Every structure is written in structure tokens, then in C-alpha cells.
Amino acid sequence: MSIKIGGDTLALDADIRRQIESEAKKLEDRFTDERIETQATIQEEFDRLHGHRVRCELRIKLAQGRQLVVRDASKTAVEAITGVFGAARRSVRRVRWQGVLERTPAGQSGEHATEMAGH
């Protein structure tokens, strides 16, 4: 797995970088058979409705050219990072499952594929 971290001054904070790297490692460990390249951007923003927030964005490249973009914003960097990586795990699972369904042989019914999802 490769990860690039960018953004404003938050991206320079050692604790924030460690948390992003730790979450990226967990993502890699979760999907060991998938090559994952991740680019994380973290920055502060001001929204009139929500006030000061931290926005975290992940751009994930998976095998076979599949890509995901996941964003989250929270009051703290820790919450934003945790939220965006949680959403990324769900998205990667969904994309991988769609790939499994696309590779299901034409002879198998959709009912059998749905049965497999429960196991």
C-alpha cells in the first residue's frame, strides 16, 4: 500500500499523520488481496452553518482501475479521519462485492449470489 498525505498545516502535524498512516494500515490489513493506493487530504475549513471544521478526503485507487473518493468533515481531526476511513472500508467492500457479482457466471441465478452474500 502506498499513501500520500497532503493538505494545509494539519497535514504537517505528526500525530495526525500517524493516525492517517495507522488507519491506512488497518485498511490494507483488512483487504490483503487488494492493491490499494491512498491519497489523504486534510484541511481546516469554515462553514457558516457548522463553523470551524476539519475536512478529510480520501482518494483510493484499487486494482483494475477502480477508484473511490470519500469525504468527511467533523469538529476535530481525529473524528474526521476516523469517519472517512470507516466510510472507505464500507465503500471498498461494496465495490469489491460488485466486482464479485459481475464475475458471477451467467449460469448462476441471482438468488444463489444473494445466498453467498450472507456467508
PEQUICOR-V739851 format. One line per field, one symbol per residue. phi: phi as a letter, one per 20 degrees, with the letter a starting at -180 (. if undefined). psi: psi as a letter, one per 40 degrees, with the letter a starting at -180 (. if undefined). A space follows every 50 residues. Layout:
BEGIN
phi: ???
psi: ???
END
This chain:
BEGIN
phi: .ccddbpefffeffffffffffffffffffcfedecdccdccbebccgfd mfbddccdddddgmmfcccccbcbfcfgffffffffffgfffgfffffff ffefgffeefffffffffd
psi: hihhhaaaddeehdddddddddddddddddgdehhhhhhhhhiiihhdde ahihhhhhhhhiifeiiihhiihididddddddddddddddddddddddd ddehideiidddddddde.
END
